[in-house]
Amino acid sequence: MKKVIDFLSELKLNNNREWFEANKKQYEAAKTEFEGLLNKLIPLIYKFDPEIGLLTAKDCVFRIYRDVRFSKDKSPYKTNMGGYINKGGRKGLYAGYYVHIEPGSSMLAGGIYMPPPDVLKKARQEIYYHSDEFKGILNNKEFKKIFRQMEEDKLSRPPKDFPADFKDIDLLKYKSYTVVHAINDEIITGADFVGYTRNVFNVLFPFNNFINRGLEL
């Protein structure tokens, strides 16, 4: 991933259209390298999570161009490359496997981030009916060692349609169900980043599988 790291490092210092167009070949080389990573990862993930289906990198990669219409920051490009591997690709609403490469701020993550209300309610229902199983996943020794767990905004009150006296009501207050594993640039540019990522995502699988089981209802 050296081409990706090098390009994004320079882009962060030169986030304008003139520089980007002058360095388009460097961008294309970095994009090809990132897509190559995803194309290697997808069949490895498919082995333990066949529900993702027969995806390609192009199904999963997010555009580097920012939507600046409603943002005070008018920088035209993202300073990261991201790909979301799940049933439906980058636009899918299922819990999946997210690769985020950004010099100094990279991560491997999973789950569902800010899902629409109907999807969120289904995830909460699955937790409500099987909270002990869900806590078992979150408290698994290896899982806890690898992932920083759900830290997004929470409701201050119990969500609608769920009893306030539920013993694990705090687990139902999340607006997202995501976990994150931070990675440094040395790991990304190392010899076996694909294998490293595959192992992290294998530990993530029970978490995603639990959520997706509820979304199928």
C-alpha atoms as an extended CHARMM CRD file, in Angstrom:
* protein
*
       217  EXT
         1         1  MET       CA              0.0000000000        0.0000000000        0.0000000000  PROA      1               0.0000000000
         2         2  LYS       CA              2.9840000000        2.3300000000       -0.3720000000  PROA      2               0.0000000000
         3         3  LYS       CA              1.5370000000        3.9900000000       -3.4690000000  PROA      3               0.0000000000
         4         4  VAL       CA             -1.7030000000        4.6750000000       -1.5940000000  PROA      4               0.0000000000
         5         5  ILE       CA              0.0460000000        6.1210000000        1.4690000000  PROA      5               0.0000000000
         6         6  ASP       CA              2.4160000000        8.2570000000       -0.6340000000  PROA      6               0.0000000000
         7         7  PHE       CA             -0.3510000000        9.6630000000       -2.8080000000  PROA      7               0.0000000000
         8         8  LEU       CA             -2.6990000000       10.4610000000        0.0680000000  PROA      8               0.0000000000
         9         9  SER       CA              0.1200000000       12.1020000000        2.0370000000  PROA      9               0.0000000000
        10        10  GLU       CA              0.7940000000       14.4650000000       -0.8620000000  PROA      10              0.0000000000
        11        11  LEU       CA             -2.8990000000       15.0400000000       -1.5160000000  PROA      11              0.0000000000
        12        12  LYS       CA             -3.3930000000       16.1820000000        2.0690000000  PROA      12              0.0000000000
        13        13  LEU       CA             -0.8610000000       18.9610000000        1.4270000000  PROA      13              0.0000000000
        14        14  ASN       CA             -2.2270000000       19.8210000000       -2.0360000000  PROA      14              0.0000000000
        15        15  ASN       CA             -5.9780000000       19.3470000000       -1.9000000000  PROA      15              0.0000000000
        16        16  ASN       CA             -6.8880000000       21.2870000000       -5.0230000000  PROA      16              0.0000000000
        17        17  ARG       CA             -7.9600000000       20.4170000000       -8.5590000000  PROA      17              0.0000000000
        18        18  GLU       CA             -4.8510000000       21.7640000000      -10.2440000000  PROA      18              0.0000000000
        19        19  TRP       CA             -2.5120000000       19.5150000000       -8.2720000000  PROA      19              0.0000000000
        20        20  PHE       CA             -4.8330000000       16.5280000000       -8.5930000000  PROA      20              0.0000000000
        21        21  GLU       CA             -5.0570000000       16.8170000000      -12.3740000000  PROA      21              0.0000000000
        22        22  ALA       CA             -1.2770000000       17.2180000000      -12.6320000000  PROA      22              0.0000000000
        23        23  ASN       CA             -0.8340000000       14.0330000000      -10.5740000000  PROA      23              0.0000000000
        24        24  LYS       CA             -3.6490000000       11.9830000000      -12.0840000000  PROA      24              0.0000000000
        25        25  LYS       CA             -1.3170000000        9.1060000000      -12.9820000000  PROA      25              0.0000000000
        26        26  GLN       CA             -0.1750000000        8.8570000000       -9.3600000000  PROA      26              0.0000000000
        27        27  TYR       CA             -3.8230000000        8.7750000000       -8.2680000000  PROA      27              0.0000000000
        28        28  GLU       CA             -4.6760000000        6.0520000000      -10.7830000000  PROA      28              0.0000000000
        29        29  ALA       CA             -1.7320000000        3.9460000000       -9.5850000000  PROA      29              0.0000000000
        30        30  ALA       CA             -2.8150000000        4.3480000000       -5.9480000000  PROA      30              0.0000000000
        31        31  LYS       CA             -6.4340000000        3.5270000000       -6.8120000000  PROA      31              0.0000000000
        32        32  THR       CA             -5.3450000000        0.4060000000       -8.6990000000  PROA      32              0.0000000000
        33        33  GLU       CA             -3.2620000000       -0.6950000000       -5.6980000000  PROA      33              0.0000000000
        34        34  PHE       CA             -6.1940000000       -0.1680000000       -3.3070000000  PROA      34              0.0000000000
        35        35  GLU       CA             -8.6190000000       -2.0180000000       -5.5740000000  PROA      35              0.0000000000
        36        36  GLY       CA             -6.0780000000       -4.8390000000       -5.7960000000  PROA      36              0.0000000000
        37        37  LEU       CA             -6.1120000000       -5.0960000000       -1.9990000000  PROA      37              0.0000000000
        38        38  LEU       CA             -9.9020000000       -5.4020000000       -1.9330000000  PROA      38              0.0000000000
        39        39  ASN       CA             -9.9230000000       -7.9300000000       -4.7590000000  PROA      39              0.0000000000
        40        40  LYS       CA             -7.5750000000      -10.1120000000       -2.7050000000  PROA      40              0.0000000000
        41        41  LEU       CA             -9.5900000000       -9.6400000000        0.4880000000  PROA      41              0.0000000000
        42        42  ILE       CA            -13.0560000000      -10.3370000000       -0.9030000000  PROA      42              0.0000000000
        43        43  PRO       CA            -12.5250000000      -14.0680000000       -1.6540000000  PROA      43              0.0000000000
        44        44  LEU       CA            -10.8020000000      -14.5210000000        1.7250000000  PROA      44              0.0000000000
        45        45  ILE       CA            -13.7690000000      -12.9590000000        3.5350000000  PROA      45              0.0000000000
        46        46  TYR       CA            -16.1710000000      -14.9720000000        1.3700000000  PROA      46              0.0000000000
        47        47  LYS       CA            -14.6960000000      -18.1720000000        2.8250000000  PROA      47              0.0000000000
        48        48  PHE       CA            -15.9930000000      -17.3730000000        6.3330000000  PROA      48              0.0000000000
        49        49  ASP       CA            -18.8560000000      -15.0470000000        5.3320000000  PROA      49              0.0000000000
        50        50  PRO       CA            -20.3660000000      -16.2360000000        2.0170000000  PROA      50              0.0000000000
        51        51  GLU       CA            -23.3110000000      -13.8890000000        2.5540000000  PROA      51              0.0000000000
        52        52  ILE       CA            -21.2440000000      -11.0370000000        1.0610000000  PROA      52              0.0000000000
        53        53  GLY       CA            -21.7720000000      -12.6280000000       -2.3420000000  PROA      53              0.0000000000
        54        54  LEU       CA            -19.6000000000      -12.3880000000       -5.4510000000  PROA      54              0.0000000000
        55        55  LEU       CA            -18.3660000000       -8.8180000000       -5.1450000000  PROA      55              0.0000000000
        56        56  THR       CA            -15.5370000000       -7.0110000000       -6.8930000000  PROA      56              0.0000000000
        57        57  ALA       CA            -13.5150000000       -4.0540000000       -5.6420000000  PROA      57              0.0000000000
        58        58  LYS       CA            -15.4370000000       -1.7130000000       -7.9280000000  PROA      58              0.0000000000
        59        59  ASP       CA            -18.6280000000       -2.6570000000       -6.0590000000  PROA      59              0.0000000000
        60        60  CYS       CA            -17.0610000000       -1.6010000000       -2.7650000000  PROA      60              0.0000000000
        61        61  VAL       CA            -14.7690000000        1.4140000000       -3.3160000000  PROA      61              0.0000000000
        62        62  PHE       CA            -15.9530000000        4.8880000000       -2.3550000000  PROA      62              0.0000000000
        63        63  ARG       CA            -15.2880000000        7.8190000000       -4.6730000000  PROA      63              0.0000000000
        64        64  ILE       CA            -12.4370000000       10.1160000000       -3.7300000000  PROA      64              0.0000000000
        65        65  TYR       CA            -14.4390000000       13.1830000000       -4.7320000000  PROA      65              0.0000000000
        66        66  ARG       CA            -16.1130000000       15.0040000000       -1.8530000000  PROA      66              0.0000000000
        67        67  ASP       CA            -19.6740000000       16.3010000000       -1.9080000000  PROA      67              0.0000000000
        68        68  VAL       CA            -19.0640000000       19.8840000000       -0.8050000000  PROA      68              0.0000000000
        69        69  ARG       CA            -22.5780000000       21.2330000000       -1.3840000000  PROA      69              0.0000000000
        70        70  PHE       CA            -23.5000000000       21.3710000000        2.2940000000  PROA      70              0.0000000000
        71        71  SER       CA            -20.0330000000       21.5410000000        3.8340000000  PROA      71              0.0000000000
        72        72  LYS       CA            -18.0260000000       24.5170000000        5.0600000000  PROA      72              0.0000000000
        73        73  ASP       CA            -14.9120000000       22.6020000000        4.0060000000  PROA      73              0.0000000000
        74        74  LYS       CA            -14.7120000000       23.0360000000        0.2350000000  PROA      74              0.0000000000
        75        75  SER       CA            -11.6820000000       20.7650000000       -0.2640000000  PROA      75              0.0000000000
        76        76  PRO       CA            -12.5810000000       18.8200000000       -3.4070000000  PROA      76              0.0000000000
        77        77  TYR       CA            -11.0390000000       15.4550000000       -2.4570000000  PROA      77              0.0000000000
        78        78  LYS       CA            -11.1100000000       13.0150000000        0.4190000000  PROA      78              0.0000000000
        79        79  THR       CA             -7.6950000000       12.3910000000        1.9370000000  PROA      79              0.0000000000
        80        80  ASN       CA             -8.4730000000        8.7050000000        2.4170000000  PROA      80              0.0000000000
        81        81  MET       CA             -9.3950000000        5.6730000000        0.3730000000  PROA      81              0.0000000000
        82        82  GLY       CA            -12.2060000000        3.5200000000        1.6630000000  PROA      82              0.0000000000
        83        83  GLY       CA            -13.9550000000        0.3250000000        0.7050000000  PROA      83              0.0000000000
        84        84  TYR       CA            -17.0140000000       -1.3320000000        2.2570000000  PROA      84              0.0000000000
        85        85  ILE       CA            -17.3450000000       -5.0820000000        1.7180000000  PROA      85              0.0000000000
        86        86  ASN       CA            -20.8520000000       -6.3310000000        2.4440000000  PROA      86              0.0000000000
        87        87  LYS       CA            -23.8690000000       -7.7920000000        0.6800000000  PROA      87              0.0000000000
        88        88  GLY       CA            -24.7730000000       -4.9600000000       -1.6510000000  PROA      88              0.0000000000
        89        89  GLY       CA            -21.3230000000       -3.3650000000       -1.8190000000  PROA      89              0.0000000000
        90        90  ARG       CA            -20.5910000000        0.1820000000       -0.6640000000  PROA      90              0.0000000000
        91        91  LYS       CA            -24.2830000000        1.1330000000       -0.7970000000  PROA      91              0.0000000000
        92        92  GLY       CA            -25.4690000000       -1.9460000000        1.0840000000  PROA      92              0.0000000000
        93        93  LEU       CA            -27.3260000000       -1.5740000000        4.3690000000  PROA      93              0.0000000000
        94        94  TYR       CA            -25.9700000000       -4.7660000000        5.9050000000  PROA      94              0.0000000000
        95        95  ALA       CA            -23.1950000000       -4.9780000000        8.4810000000  PROA      95              0.0000000000
        96        96  GLY       CA            -19.9120000000       -5.3130000000        6.6300000000  PROA      96              0.0000000000
        97        97  TYR       CA            -16.1480000000       -4.9700000000        6.5570000000  PROA      97              0.0000000000
        98        98  TYR       CA            -14.6930000000       -1.4840000000        6.0980000000  PROA      98              0.0000000000
        99        99  VAL       CA            -11.1180000000       -0.7160000000        5.0280000000  PROA      99              0.0000000000
       100       100  HSD       CA            -10.0580000000        2.9050000000        5.5540000000  PROA      100             0.0000000000
       101       101  ILE       CA             -6.5720000000        3.9960000000        4.4700000000  PROA      101             0.0000000000
       102       102  GLU       CA             -5.5510000000        7.4730000000        5.6270000000  PROA      102             0.0000000000
       103       103  PRO       CA             -1.9480000000        8.2830000000        6.5750000000  PROA      103             0.0000000000
       104       104  GLY       CA             -1.7800000000        8.3470000000       10.3630000000  PROA      104             0.0000000000
       105       105  SER       CA             -5.5050000000        7.5770000000       10.7940000000  PROA      105             0.0000000000
       106       106  SER       CA             -6.1760000000        4.2490000000        9.1010000000  PROA      106             0.0000000000
       107       107  MET       CA             -8.5780000000        1.6390000000       10.4270000000  PROA      107             0.0000000000
       108       108  LEU       CA            -10.3680000000       -1.6220000000        9.8410000000  PROA      108             0.0000000000
       109       109  ALA       CA            -13.9650000000       -1.4710000000       11.0120000000  PROA      109             0.0000000000
       110       110  GLY       CA            -17.3060000000       -3.1830000000       10.7880000000  PROA      110             0.0000000000
       111       111  GLY       CA            -20.9670000000       -3.1500000000       11.6520000000  PROA      111             0.0000000000
       112       112  ILE       CA            -23.6150000000       -0.6620000000       10.5250000000  PROA      112             0.0000000000
       113       113  TYR       CA            -23.0170000000        3.1040000000       10.6800000000  PROA      113             0.0000000000
       114       114  MET       CA            -25.9860000000        5.4740000000       11.0870000000  PROA      114             0.0000000000
       115       115  PRO       CA            -28.4820000000        3.1290000000        9.3960000000  PROA      115             0.0000000000
       116       116  PRO       CA            -31.9890000000        4.2870000000        8.4410000000  PROA      116             0.0000000000
       117       117  PRO       CA            -34.6450000000        3.9130000000       11.1670000000  PROA      117             0.0000000000
       118       118  ASP       CA            -36.1520000000        0.6560000000        9.9170000000  PROA      118             0.0000000000
       119       119  VAL       CA            -32.7430000000       -1.0490000000        9.7280000000  PROA      119             0.0000000000
       120       120  LEU       CA            -31.7120000000        0.2830000000       13.1280000000  PROA      120             0.0000000000
       121       121  LYS       CA            -34.9310000000       -1.0010000000       14.6920000000  PROA      121             0.0000000000
       122       122  LYS       CA            -34.3140000000       -4.5050000000       13.3290000000  PROA      122             0.0000000000
       123       123  ALA       CA            -30.7780000000       -4.5080000000       14.7590000000  PROA      123             0.0000000000
       124       124  ARG       CA            -32.1030000000       -3.3800000000       18.1360000000  PROA      124             0.0000000000
       125       125  GLN       CA            -34.7640000000       -6.0820000000       18.0610000000  PROA      125             0.0000000000
       126       126  GLU       CA            -32.1420000000       -8.7570000000       17.4960000000  PROA      126             0.0000000000
       127       127  ILE       CA            -30.1750000000       -7.4380000000       20.4750000000  PROA      127             0.0000000000
       128       128  TYR       CA            -33.3450000000       -7.2230000000       22.5800000000  PROA      128             0.0000000000
       129       129  TYR       CA            -34.2460000000      -10.8630000000       21.9720000000  PROA      129             0.0000000000
       130       130  HSD       CA            -30.6630000000      -12.1760000000       22.2240000000  PROA      130             0.0000000000
       131       131  SER       CA            -28.8290000000       -9.7030000000       24.4510000000  PROA      131             0.0000000000
       132       132  ASP       CA            -26.7880000000      -12.3400000000       26.2680000000  PROA      132             0.0000000000
       133       133  GLU       CA            -25.4880000000      -13.6920000000       22.9730000000  PROA      133             0.0000000000
       134       134  PHE       CA            -24.6010000000      -10.1750000000       21.8070000000  PROA      134             0.0000000000
       135       135  LYS       CA            -22.7860000000       -9.3990000000       25.0570000000  PROA      135             0.0000000000
       136       136  GLY       CA            -20.9050000000      -12.6480000000       24.6630000000  PROA      136             0.0000000000
       137       137  ILE       CA            -19.6130000000      -11.4650000000       21.2920000000  PROA      137             0.0000000000
       138       138  LEU       CA            -18.6230000000       -8.0450000000       22.6440000000  PROA      138             0.0000000000
       139       139  ASN       CA            -16.9020000000       -9.5830000000       25.6810000000  PROA      139             0.0000000000
       140       140  ASN       CA            -15.0010000000      -12.2510000000       23.7730000000  PROA      140             0.0000000000
       141       141  LYS       CA            -11.3660000000      -11.9580000000       24.8250000000  PROA      141             0.0000000000
       142       142  GLU       CA             -9.9280000000      -11.8010000000       21.3170000000  PROA      142             0.0000000000
       143       143  PHE       CA            -12.6670000000       -9.4420000000       20.1080000000  PROA      143             0.0000000000
       144       144  LYS       CA            -12.0610000000       -7.0210000000       22.9900000000  PROA      144             0.0000000000
       145       145  LYS       CA             -8.3180000000       -7.1270000000       22.3530000000  PROA      145             0.0000000000
       146       146  ILE       CA             -8.6870000000       -6.1470000000       18.7050000000  PROA      146             0.0000000000
       147       147  PHE       CA            -11.6450000000       -3.7470000000       18.5630000000  PROA      147             0.0000000000
       148       148  ARG       CA            -12.4790000000       -0.4120000000       20.1190000000  PROA      148             0.0000000000
       149       149  GLN       CA            -16.1680000000       -0.8160000000       20.7130000000  PROA      149             0.0000000000
       150       150  MET       CA            -19.2340000000        1.2730000000       20.0310000000  PROA      150             0.0000000000
       151       151  GLU       CA            -18.5510000000        4.9030000000       20.9000000000  PROA      151             0.0000000000
       152       152  GLU       CA            -21.0100000000        6.7590000000       18.6630000000  PROA      152             0.0000000000
       153       153  ASP       CA            -23.8390000000        8.9730000000       19.8480000000  PROA      153             0.0000000000
       154       154  LYS       CA            -26.4110000000        7.3200000000       22.0710000000  PROA      154             0.0000000000
       155       155  LEU       CA            -29.9700000000        8.2110000000       22.8540000000  PROA      155             0.0000000000
       156       156  SER       CA            -30.4940000000        9.7580000000       26.2700000000  PROA      156             0.0000000000
       157       157  ARG       CA            -33.7440000000        7.8390000000       26.6970000000  PROA      157             0.0000000000
       158       158  PRO       CA            -34.8110000000        4.2930000000       25.7730000000  PROA      158             0.0000000000
       159       159  PRO       CA            -35.7140000000        3.9520000000       22.0830000000  PROA      159             0.0000000000
       160       160  LYS       CA            -39.3440000000        3.9080000000       21.0960000000  PROA      160             0.0000000000
       161       161  ASP       CA            -41.0910000000        0.5010000000       21.1350000000  PROA      161             0.0000000000
       162       162  PHE       CA            -38.6970000000       -1.0210000000       23.6980000000  PROA      162             0.0000000000
       163       163  PRO       CA            -39.3800000000       -1.3490000000       27.4580000000  PROA      163             0.0000000000
       164       164  ALA       CA            -37.4320000000        1.0900000000       29.6090000000  PROA      164             0.0000000000
       165       165  ASP       CA            -36.8570000000       -1.5630000000       32.2590000000  PROA      165             0.0000000000
       166       166  PHE       CA            -35.1010000000       -3.9780000000       29.8740000000  PROA      166             0.0000000000
       167       167  LYS       CA            -31.9830000000       -5.2250000000       31.6840000000  PROA      167             0.0000000000
       168       168  ASP       CA            -29.6560000000       -4.2700000000       28.8060000000  PROA      168             0.0000000000
       169       169  ILE       CA            -31.4340000000       -1.1220000000       27.7090000000  PROA      169             0.0000000000
       170       170  ASP       CA            -28.1380000000        0.7400000000       27.2440000000  PROA      170             0.0000000000
       171       171  LEU       CA            -27.2600000000       -1.6190000000       24.3940000000  PROA      171             0.0000000000
       172       172  LEU       CA            -30.3680000000       -0.4600000000       22.5430000000  PROA      172             0.0000000000
       173       173  LYS       CA            -29.5780000000        3.2470000000       22.7520000000  PROA      173             0.0000000000
       174       174  TYR       CA            -26.8680000000        3.2850000000       20.0870000000  PROA      174             0.0000000000
       175       175  LYS       CA            -27.5830000000        5.0230000000       16.7830000000  PROA      175             0.0000000000
       176       176  SER       CA            -24.8730000000        2.9210000000       15.1270000000  PROA      176             0.0000000000
       177       177  TYR       CA            -23.4380000000       -0.5080000000       15.8340000000  PROA      177             0.0000000000
       178       178  THR       CA            -19.8070000000       -0.3100000000       14.7730000000  PROA      178             0.0000000000
       179       179  VAL       CA            -16.4170000000       -1.4090000000       16.0550000000  PROA      179             0.0000000000
       180       180  VAL       CA            -12.9860000000       -0.1100000000       15.0200000000  PROA      180             0.0000000000
       181       181  HSD       CA             -9.4510000000       -1.4610000000       14.8640000000  PROA      181             0.0000000000
       182       182  ALA       CA             -6.8380000000        1.2800000000       14.3510000000  PROA      182             0.0000000000
       183       183  ILE       CA             -3.7950000000        0.4490000000       12.2140000000  PROA      183             0.0000000000
       184       184  ASN       CA             -0.5430000000        2.3180000000       11.6210000000  PROA      184             0.0000000000
       185       185  ASP       CA              1.2290000000        3.0030000000        8.3440000000  PROA      185             0.0000000000
       186       186  GLU       CA              3.8820000000        0.3570000000        9.0460000000  PROA      186             0.0000000000
       187       187  ILE       CA              1.2380000000       -2.3850000000        9.1040000000  PROA      187             0.0000000000
       188       188  ILE       CA             -0.3520000000       -1.0610000000        5.9010000000  PROA      188             0.0000000000
       189       189  THR       CA              2.9250000000       -1.0560000000        3.9850000000  PROA      189             0.0000000000
       190       190  GLY       CA              4.0670000000       -4.3550000000        5.5260000000  PROA      190             0.0000000000
       191       191  ALA       CA              4.5730000000       -7.5990000000        3.6620000000  PROA      191             0.0000000000
       192       192  ASP       CA              1.3160000000       -9.2940000000        4.6930000000  PROA      192             0.0000000000
       193       193  PHE       CA             -1.2900000000       -6.5870000000        5.1020000000  PROA      193             0.0000000000
       194       194  VAL       CA             -3.8260000000       -8.7840000000        3.2980000000  PROA      194             0.0000000000
       195       195  GLY       CA             -3.3480000000      -11.6220000000        5.7910000000  PROA      195             0.0000000000
       196       196  TYR       CA             -3.4160000000       -9.2090000000        8.7230000000  PROA      196             0.0000000000
       197       197  THR       CA             -6.6900000000       -7.6950000000        7.5280000000  PROA      197             0.0000000000
       198       198  ARG       CA             -8.2240000000      -11.0990000000        6.8470000000  PROA      198             0.0000000000
       199       199  ASN       CA             -7.4650000000      -12.1860000000       10.4280000000  PROA      199             0.0000000000
       200       200  VAL       CA             -8.9880000000       -9.0130000000       11.9110000000  PROA      200             0.0000000000
       201       201  PHE       CA            -12.1360000000       -9.4230000000        9.8300000000  PROA      201             0.0000000000
       202       202  ASN       CA            -12.4170000000      -13.0850000000       10.7790000000  PROA      202             0.0000000000
       203       203  VAL       CA            -12.6740000000      -12.0040000000       14.4370000000  PROA      203             0.0000000000
       204       204  LEU       CA            -15.2340000000       -9.3810000000       13.3710000000  PROA      204             0.0000000000
       205       205  PHE       CA            -17.4680000000      -11.9330000000       11.6130000000  PROA      205             0.0000000000
       206       206  PRO       CA            -19.6250000000      -13.0150000000       14.6320000000  PROA      206             0.0000000000
       207       207  PHE       CA            -20.4960000000       -9.3500000000       15.3160000000  PROA      207             0.0000000000
       208       208  ASN       CA            -21.5550000000       -8.7150000000       11.7190000000  PROA      208             0.0000000000
       209       209  ASN       CA            -23.3250000000      -12.0460000000       11.4760000000  PROA      209             0.0000000000
       210       210  PHE       CA            -25.3840000000      -11.3130000000       14.5910000000  PROA      210             0.0000000000
       211       211  ILE       CA            -26.5530000000       -7.9420000000       13.2620000000  PROA      211             0.0000000000
       212       212  ASN       CA            -27.2650000000       -9.2340000000        9.7670000000  PROA      212             0.0000000000
       213       213  ARG       CA            -29.2980000000      -12.1050000000       11.1560000000  PROA      213             0.0000000000
       214       214  GLY       CA            -31.7000000000       -9.5160000000       12.5530000000  PROA      214             0.0000000000
       215       215  LEU       CA            -31.8060000000       -7.5280000000        9.3090000000  PROA      215             0.0000000000
       216       216  GLU       CA            -33.0420000000      -10.5710000000        7.4040000000  PROA      216             0.0000000000
       217       217  LEU       CA            -36.2500000000      -10.7520000000        9.4400000000  PROA      217             0.0000000000
